[in-house]
Amino acid sequence: MKTIKNKLSLDVVLFIAFLMMLASQYLLIFDSARPRKIFYTAGYVAILAMFICYKRINKPLKNLVPMLASLLLAGTILIWVALFKNNGAYWDIYNSYETSGKIILLFSVLIFIFSNFNIKHNTVLLDSIFIIGGILANVYAIHQYNFHSEQRIELGFDRATMAAYIITVIDILLLHAVLNRHGWVRYVLFAFTIGLTFSAIIFTGTRAAILSYPILCLLLAFTHSNVNKQHLIKMIVFFACLLAAAVYIFQQPLEKRLDALQHDIKTLQNSNNSRTSVGARVAMFEVGVNTGSAAPLGQSAEQRNARIKQLATKDTSLGGSVTYMNVHLHNELIDNYSLRGIAGAGALILFYLSLLLCAWQNRNPTLMVMTLSLIVYGLSDVIFFSREGSIVYVIGLLTAMIFLGKRGELSVQAETLHAAK
């Protein structure tokens, strides 16, 4: 009796800890401070439960590759911070990476815990959270655009781009839950979800998200286990109609972002001026490669930025990079390479590959699509520089990896059958 009680207690504690983390993901939309505390608290509770019940770890161990890859990425970041952090002009860079490194380190521990303890979960409950939480988040985003007179919605953050990335994670989970439905409910929810979520993405004005989100949605629909060919054809027709309607309805904000893109490209081509959004990203890519190659074993932010200033002085077309060097170089891989050299860039690539491998092995399209969104957004921004971005992606990846793959579904079925016997 005592053994049954202890087993039930561990299952309940770990699942409640996970639900707390999941709740913090949605609460971040409205408040960026308190949800972070909820996330950390839930993580520490899970770690404490692991130490208390360490004898109940399953063998052989699962998801070791993404766990070790996350640990390696966190290690390269935290070692770099330990070597170079100071209270100088670039303290914010060190502080941001230190926080993100700790979040990724916690992610690696959480992968180990949730992969290697038997955790019963309610699929209907999770899908309900994904649907209700996702709809509320997107409705709030649209409300902010319509009633707060903001050109680009930022939600509770200081950047519209980060709002787009966080909404994407929430929307991928929402779409997964919608595709789990059956009958006419699925088509109604699918149409409603695409229209709602793409509207919110458009209102962020983030070009990378606007261009990639429809592709990510189609990819998830193509690979989802509950969608057969007959359903897929209907969904593609629905999707094409909704996409055309969205482009027509939101023609004005889309044209603004397109005009801004064309202006940036012309400015860069005609006057060699990189002090625009697109031009600066091109310049940052070039100086990032140059400064990383100059210090393949890594360097401090001070050394990196001093080299950037020298390059911009010699070549004025790189001047746009100086504007952003106090933050990051707007490319996850390039920023890692410019600061942490080959080790940092290699660790990031291994991290990406480990997640894709995990998705492939476990037949987990949601994890694959979420990882692809992380990679795509990392081409024009640095997700793991932001605390909020790091937390939301860590929670989203953990959710997809543990609870939404084929292996997770089979383990729940096995537990249910065993209990029935």
C-alpha positions as CSV (number, residue, x, y, z in Angstrom):
1,M,0.0,0.0,0.0
2,K,2.8,2.3,0.9
3,T,4.6,1.6,-2.4
4,I,1.5,2.4,-4.4
5,K,1.1,5.6,-2.5
6,N,4.7,6.7,-3.1
7,K,4.4,5.8,-6.8
8,L,1.2,7.8,-7.1
9,S,2.8,10.7,-5.2
10,L,5.8,10.9,-7.5
11,D,3.5,10.7,-10.6
12,V,1.3,13.5,-9.2
13,V,4.2,15.7,-8.1
14,L,6.0,15.5,-11.5
15,F,2.9,16.1,-13.5
16,I,1.9,19.0,-11.4
17,A,5.4,20.4,-11.8
18,F,5.0,20.1,-15.5
19,L,1.6,21.7,-15.5
20,M,3.1,24.6,-13.5
21,M,5.8,25.1,-16.2
22,L,3.1,24.9,-18.9
23,A,1.0,27.5,-17.2
24,S,4.0,29.8,-16.9
25,Q,4.4,29.6,-20.7
26,Y,0.9,31.1,-21.2
27,L,1.2,33.6,-18.3
28,L,4.4,35.0,-19.9
29,I,2.1,36.6,-22.6
30,F,0.6,38.8,-19.9
31,D,3.4,39.2,-17.3
32,S,7.1,38.5,-17.8
33,A,8.2,38.5,-14.2
34,R,6.1,36.2,-12.0
35,P,5.7,33.4,-14.6
36,R,9.5,33.1,-14.6
37,K,9.4,32.4,-10.9
38,I,6.7,29.7,-11.4
39,F,8.9,28.1,-14.1
40,Y,12.0,28.0,-11.8
41,T,10.0,26.8,-8.8
42,A,8.4,23.9,-10.8
43,G,11.9,22.9,-12.2
44,Y,13.3,22.8,-8.7
45,V,10.4,20.7,-7.4
46,A,11.0,18.2,-10.2
47,I,14.7,18.0,-9.4
48,L,13.9,17.5,-5.7
49,A,11.5,14.7,-6.6
50,M,14.2,13.1,-8.7
51,F,16.7,13.1,-5.8
52,I,14.1,11.7,-3.4
53,C,13.0,8.9,-5.7
54,Y,16.2,8.3,-7.7
55,K,15.8,4.5,-7.3
56,R,12.8,4.6,-9.6
57,I,14.7,5.9,-12.6
58,N,13.8,3.7,-15.7
59,K,16.5,1.8,-17.5
60,P,17.8,1.9,-20.1
61,L,17.9,5.7,-20.0
62,K,15.9,7.6,-22.7
63,N,16.6,10.8,-24.6
64,L,20.3,10.8,-23.7
65,V,21.3,12.5,-26.9
66,P,19.2,15.7,-26.6
67,M,20.0,15.8,-22.9
68,L,23.7,15.7,-23.4
69,A,23.6,18.1,-26.3
70,S,21.6,20.6,-24.2
71,L,24.2,20.1,-21.4
72,L,27.0,20.7,-23.8
73,L,25.4,23.9,-25.2
74,A,24.7,25.2,-21.6
75,G,28.3,24.3,-20.7
76,T,29.9,26.3,-23.5
77,I,27.8,29.3,-22.6
78,L,28.3,29.2,-18.8
79,I,32.1,28.5,-19.1
80,W,32.4,31.5,-21.4
81,V,30.5,33.7,-18.9
82,A,32.7,32.4,-16.1
83,L,35.9,33.3,-18.0
84,F,35.0,36.7,-19.3
85,K,32.1,38.2,-17.3
86,N,32.8,41.7,-15.8
87,N,30.9,44.8,-14.7
88,G,32.0,46.8,-17.8
89,A,30.0,48.3,-20.7
90,Y,28.9,44.9,-22.0
91,W,27.6,43.5,-18.7
92,D,24.1,43.0,-20.2
93,I,25.5,40.6,-22.8
94,Y,27.1,38.4,-20.1
95,N,24.1,38.6,-17.8
96,S,21.7,37.6,-20.6
97,Y,23.8,34.7,-21.7
98,E,24.3,33.6,-18.1
99,T,20.6,33.4,-17.5
100,S,19.9,31.6,-20.8
101,G,22.7,29.2,-20.1
102,K,21.2,28.3,-16.8
103,I,17.8,27.8,-18.4
104,I,19.3,25.5,-21.0
105,L,21.1,23.6,-18.2
106,L,17.8,23.2,-16.4
107,F,16.3,22.0,-19.7
108,S,18.9,19.2,-19.9
109,V,18.0,18.1,-16.3
110,L,14.3,18.2,-17.0
111,I,14.8,16.1,-20.1
112,F,16.5,13.5,-18.0
113,I,13.8,13.6,-15.3
114,F,10.7,13.5,-17.5
115,S,12.1,11.0,-19.9
116,N,13.2,8.4,-17.3
117,F,10.4,8.4,-14.7
118,N,7.0,6.9,-15.5
119,I,4.6,9.9,-15.6
120,K,1.0,9.2,-16.3
121,H,-0.7,12.1,-18.1
122,N,-4.1,13.0,-19.4
123,T,-4.0,13.7,-23.2
124,V,-7.4,15.3,-23.1
125,L,-6.3,17.6,-20.3
126,L,-3.2,18.6,-22.2
127,D,-5.0,19.2,-25.5
128,S,-7.6,21.3,-23.6
129,I,-4.8,23.4,-22.1
130,F,-3.2,23.8,-25.6
131,I,-6.5,24.9,-27.2
132,I,-7.8,27.2,-24.4
133,G,-4.4,28.7,-23.6
134,G,-3.5,29.1,-27.3
135,I,-6.8,30.8,-28.2
136,L,-6.6,33.2,-25.2
137,A,-3.0,34.1,-26.1
138,N,-3.8,34.9,-29.7
139,V,-7.1,36.8,-28.9
140,Y,-5.1,38.9,-26.4
141,A,-2.5,39.6,-29.1
142,I,-5.1,40.7,-31.6
143,H,-6.9,42.8,-28.9
144,Q,-3.6,44.6,-28.2
145,Y,-3.2,45.4,-31.9
146,N,-6.7,46.7,-32.3
147,F,-7.2,48.6,-29.0
148,H,-3.8,49.9,-28.0
149,S,-2.9,51.7,-31.3
150,E,0.4,49.8,-31.6
151,Q,1.9,49.4,-35.1
152,R,3.4,46.0,-34.0
153,I,2.2,44.0,-31.0
154,E,4.8,43.3,-28.4
155,L,2.6,41.6,-25.7
156,G,4.4,41.9,-22.4
157,F,7.8,42.1,-24.0
158,D,10.0,44.9,-25.3
159,R,10.3,43.5,-28.8
160,A,7.7,42.5,-31.4
161,T,10.0,39.9,-32.8
162,M,10.1,38.1,-29.4
163,A,6.3,38.2,-29.2
164,A,6.2,36.5,-32.6
165,Y,8.6,33.7,-31.6
166,I,6.7,33.0,-28.3
167,I,3.3,33.0,-30.1
168,T,4.7,30.5,-32.6
169,V,5.6,28.0,-29.9
170,I,2.1,28.4,-28.3
171,D,0.5,28.1,-31.8
172,I,2.3,24.9,-32.7
173,L,1.0,23.2,-29.5
174,L,-2.5,24.6,-30.3
175,L,-2.4,23.2,-33.9
176,H,-1.2,19.8,-32.6
177,A,-4.2,19.6,-30.3
178,V,-6.6,20.7,-33.0
179,L,-5.3,18.0,-35.4
180,N,-6.0,15.5,-32.6
181,R,-9.7,16.2,-32.9
182,H,-12.0,14.1,-35.1
183,G,-14.9,14.7,-37.5
184,W,-16.2,18.1,-38.4
185,V,-14.9,19.6,-35.2
186,R,-11.4,19.2,-36.5
187,Y,-12.1,21.2,-39.7
188,V,-13.9,24.0,-37.9
189,L,-11.2,24.3,-35.3
190,F,-8.5,24.1,-38.0
191,A,-10.0,26.9,-40.0
192,F,-10.5,29.0,-36.9
193,T,-7.0,28.3,-35.6
194,I,-5.2,29.2,-38.8
195,G,-7.1,32.4,-39.2
196,L,-6.6,33.4,-35.6
197,T,-3.0,32.5,-35.2
198,F,-1.8,33.8,-38.6
199,S,-3.5,37.1,-37.8
200,A,-1.6,37.4,-34.5
201,I,1.7,36.6,-36.3
202,I,1.0,39.3,-39.0
203,F,0.3,41.9,-36.3
204,T,3.8,41.3,-34.8
205,G,5.2,42.5,-38.2
206,T,8.0,39.9,-37.9
207,R,8.9,39.0,-41.5
208,A,10.6,35.7,-40.6
209,A,7.5,34.5,-38.7
210,I,5.0,35.7,-41.4
211,L,6.9,33.9,-44.1
212,S,7.7,30.7,-42.2
213,Y,4.6,30.1,-40.1
214,P,2.3,29.0,-42.9
215,I,5.0,26.5,-44.0
216,L,5.3,25.2,-40.5
217,C,1.6,24.7,-40.2
218,L,1.4,22.7,-43.5
219,L,4.4,20.6,-42.4
220,L,2.7,19.7,-39.1
221,A,-0.5,18.8,-40.9
222,F,1.4,16.7,-43.5
223,T,3.2,14.7,-40.8
224,H,0.6,14.5,-38.0
225,S,-0.3,10.9,-37.3
226,N,-4.1,11.5,-37.1
227,V,-4.3,13.2,-40.5
228,N,-4.7,10.8,-43.5
229,K,-4.5,11.7,-47.2
230,Q,-8.2,12.4,-47.5
231,H,-8.2,14.7,-44.6
232,L,-5.0,16.3,-45.8
233,I,-6.5,17.4,-49.1
234,K,-9.5,19.0,-47.4
235,M,-7.1,20.8,-45.0
236,I,-4.9,22.1,-47.8
237,V,-8.0,23.5,-49.5
238,F,-9.0,25.1,-46.2
239,F,-5.5,26.4,-45.7
240,A,-5.1,27.9,-49.1
241,C,-8.5,29.7,-48.8
242,L,-7.7,31.0,-45.4
243,L,-4.2,32.2,-46.4
244,A,-5.6,34.0,-49.4
245,A,-8.3,35.7,-47.2
246,A,-5.7,36.6,-44.6
247,V,-3.4,38.2,-47.2
248,Y,-6.4,40.2,-48.6
249,I,-7.7,41.3,-45.2
250,F,-4.3,42.2,-43.8
251,Q,-3.0,43.7,-47.0
252,Q,-2.1,47.0,-45.4
253,P,0.2,45.8,-42.6
254,L,1.7,43.2,-45.0
255,E,2.4,45.9,-47.6
256,K,4.1,48.0,-44.9
257,R,6.5,45.2,-44.0
258,L,7.1,44.4,-47.7
259,D,7.8,48.1,-48.5
260,A,10.2,48.3,-45.6
261,L,12.0,45.2,-46.8
262,Q,12.3,46.6,-50.4
263,H,13.6,49.9,-49.0
264,D,16.2,48.2,-46.9
265,I,17.5,46.2,-49.8
266,K,17.6,49.2,-52.2
267,T,19.4,51.2,-49.6
268,L,22.0,48.5,-49.1
269,Q,22.5,48.0,-52.9
270,N,22.4,51.6,-54.0
271,S,24.3,53.5,-51.3
272,N,26.1,50.6,-49.5
273,N,24.3,51.7,-46.3
274,S,23.8,48.9,-43.8
275,R,22.1,51.1,-41.2
276,T,18.7,49.5,-41.8
277,S,17.1,46.3,-40.5
278,V,18.1,44.1,-43.4
279,G,21.4,45.9,-44.1
280,A,22.5,45.6,-40.4
281,R,21.8,41.9,-40.5
282,V,23.9,41.4,-43.6
283,A,26.7,43.5,-41.9
284,M,26.4,41.6,-38.6
285,F,26.7,38.3,-40.5
286,E,29.9,39.4,-42.1
287,V,31.6,40.8,-39.0
288,G,30.4,37.8,-37.0
289,V,32.2,35.4,-39.3
290,N,35.3,37.6,-39.4
291,T,35.6,38.1,-35.6
292,G,34.8,34.5,-34.9
293,S,37.5,33.4,-37.4
294,A,40.0,35.8,-35.7
295,A,39.3,34.0,-32.3
296,P,38.3,30.4,-33.0
297,L,38.7,29.4,-29.4
298,G,36.4,32.2,-28.2
299,Q,36.8,35.7,-26.9
300,S,35.2,38.3,-24.6
301,A,32.4,40.6,-25.7
302,E,34.9,43.5,-25.4
303,Q,37.4,41.8,-27.8
304,R,34.7,40.9,-30.3
305,N,33.2,44.4,-30.3
306,A,36.6,46.1,-30.6
307,R,37.2,44.0,-33.7
308,I,33.8,45.0,-35.1
309,K,34.6,48.7,-34.6
310,Q,37.9,48.2,-36.5
311,L,36.1,46.4,-39.4
312,A,33.4,49.1,-39.6
313,T,36.1,51.8,-39.6
314,K,37.9,50.1,-42.5
315,D,34.7,49.3,-44.4
316,T,31.9,51.8,-43.9
317,S,29.3,49.4,-45.4
318,L,29.6,47.4,-42.2
319,G,28.6,50.4,-40.0
320,G,25.1,48.9,-39.3
321,S,26.7,46.2,-37.2
322,V,28.0,48.7,-34.7
323,T,24.5,49.7,-33.8
324,Y,23.6,46.2,-32.5
325,M,26.9,44.9,-31.1
326,N,26.0,46.0,-27.6
327,V,23.2,43.3,-27.7
328,H,23.8,40.5,-30.2
329,L,24.5,39.9,-33.9
330,H,20.9,38.8,-34.8
331,N,21.9,35.3,-35.8
332,E,22.1,32.5,-33.3
333,L,24.9,30.6,-35.0
334,I,27.0,33.6,-35.9
335,D,26.7,35.2,-32.5
336,N,27.8,31.9,-30.8
337,Y,30.7,31.7,-33.3
338,S,31.8,35.3,-32.8
339,L,31.9,34.9,-28.9
340,R,32.5,31.2,-28.2
341,G,34.3,30.2,-31.4
342,I,34.2,26.7,-32.9
343,A,33.1,25.1,-29.6
344,G,30.1,27.4,-29.2
345,A,29.0,27.1,-32.9
346,G,29.5,23.3,-32.8
347,A,27.5,22.9,-29.6
348,L,24.6,24.8,-31.1
349,I,24.6,22.7,-34.3
350,L,24.7,19.5,-32.2
351,F,21.8,20.8,-30.1
352,Y,19.7,21.4,-33.2
353,L,20.6,18.0,-34.7
354,S,19.9,16.2,-31.4
355,L,16.3,17.6,-31.4
356,L,15.7,16.7,-35.0
357,L,17.1,13.2,-34.4
358,C,14.9,12.7,-31.3
359,A,11.9,13.9,-33.4
360,W,12.7,11.4,-36.2
361,Q,13.3,8.4,-33.9
362,N,10.1,9.0,-31.9
363,R,8.0,9.9,-34.9
364,N,7.3,13.3,-33.3
365,P,6.2,15.9,-35.9
366,T,5.4,18.5,-33.3
367,L,9.0,18.4,-31.9
368,M,10.3,18.5,-35.5
369,V,8.3,21.6,-36.4
370,M,9.1,23.4,-33.2
371,T,12.8,22.7,-33.7
372,L,12.6,23.9,-37.3
373,S,11.0,27.2,-36.0
374,L,13.8,27.6,-33.6
375,I,16.4,27.1,-36.4
376,V,14.6,29.4,-38.8
377,Y,14.1,32.2,-36.3
378,G,17.7,31.8,-35.3
379,L,18.8,32.8,-38.8
380,S,17.7,36.4,-38.1
381,D,17.7,36.7,-34.3
382,V,19.2,35.1,-31.1
383,I,16.4,33.3,-29.2
384,F,18.7,32.1,-26.4
385,F,19.7,35.7,-25.5
386,S,16.2,36.4,-24.1
387,R,15.1,34.9,-20.8
388,E,11.5,34.8,-22.0
389,G,12.3,33.3,-25.4
390,S,14.6,30.7,-23.8
391,I,11.9,29.7,-21.2
392,V,9.1,29.4,-23.7
393,Y,11.1,27.3,-26.2
394,V,12.5,25.1,-23.4
395,I,8.9,24.4,-22.2
396,G,7.6,23.9,-25.7
397,L,10.4,21.5,-26.7
398,L,10.1,19.6,-23.4
399,T,6.3,19.3,-23.9
400,A,6.7,18.0,-27.4
401,M,9.5,15.7,-26.6
402,I,8.0,14.0,-23.6
403,F,4.2,14.1,-24.1
404,L,3.5,14.5,-27.8
405,G,5.6,11.8,-29.4
406,K,4.6,8.3,-30.4
407,R,6.7,6.9,-27.6
408,G,4.9,9.0,-25.0
409,E,1.5,7.9,-26.3
410,L,2.5,4.2,-26.3
411,S,3.9,4.5,-22.7
412,V,0.5,5.9,-21.5
413,Q,-1.3,3.1,-23.3
414,A,1.0,0.5,-21.7
415,E,0.5,2.0,-18.2
416,T,-3.3,2.0,-18.7
417,L,-3.3,-1.7,-19.8
418,H,-1.1,-2.7,-16.9
419,A,-3.4,-1.0,-14.5
420,A,-6.4,-2.7,-16.0
421,K,-4.8,-6.1,-15.4
